[in-house]
């Protein structure tokens, strides 16, 4: 059995995402290497599972129905699944078709421009919405060097407000609520 390259692959994927985002006009991703048949088959199976999840989950839902999606995204973007659960609970109350009075959509309440930036074409598709939201919070955690509270404030109020130090009180309460739920979920294991 060869070495485990999971973490290296994850880092390389993350670097490619950052490059694609920062330099879309000049970044040309390298064509996928001719993988082993097993790797290609695994990718097809992952896509098939995501498609099946999409078609069976809509409206009011719960963690058990979305556990696989949450766990996959948690692993892929290195974000605790308990934090994702806490965010979904606060953002939408586990409602896949939630829309805020400001226009945020889906489980993780993605604004249309943010969703488009993240490549989310259907914000009401749980798999796309969760992946987009987790990817975004992961980017913010990276931006704020691991400071989850700052990342959450930026997720809610926008990075410009956090960077300027002008965090609204409603965002401070939002961070406090999520962190409280997050801690309880972590303690519960």
Steps between C-alpha positions, in 0.01 A plus 500: 500500500638840402511823702177678594484809279157620613628815673734588215217460251277718720767774515557490124125521437476798735790676324330444165174648635679808635688552173181462299329758720783753512607479137203372297607683185845346487466182699465198281453183702708208391302229327420208726762232494401169359399337826460141583167349410413469871547876555278584203237255623512649852442850356200378301357334812546821704318703236221240487457510880488881499232490230292251700526713815391808306181343381390359838554794736284811483311732734542450874773247574739396776857394561437130442378566144803716421768322704686359199516836322613678818766242579638505144523881500648507851777268390554666161527855640645417844209650696349326804170339412363634830569857380316427175205360695494806726510736201215321322290503815546875548490596131192310380374274777568203267263631228638436150279760331548778757531857367590791730354849475836607350492228234732237652399153384505138610632315801812712547330820381727589209449840342453469121832673419688286750333186365600595145857572612513153656358330190170413668243486218207382714510642854200286597685178419627387842822349363594814303394739776685321777811455288493870405441614857770275645745604231426866576541463878821303436633786286410746775665288770814501282473877446474564875775250583285250683288753693160331471313787666637756253424262214141461620460877534627539142264227380211695651596865450754475221880507512516876434315576823717265701817640343392855586411400857138605440325179605126557556345390828275253318812329364655487846186323627511269197859398583413451867201277413695283258796464736268398782333229289838395358645449849196298612521277193873442553446413866222257407743332261 
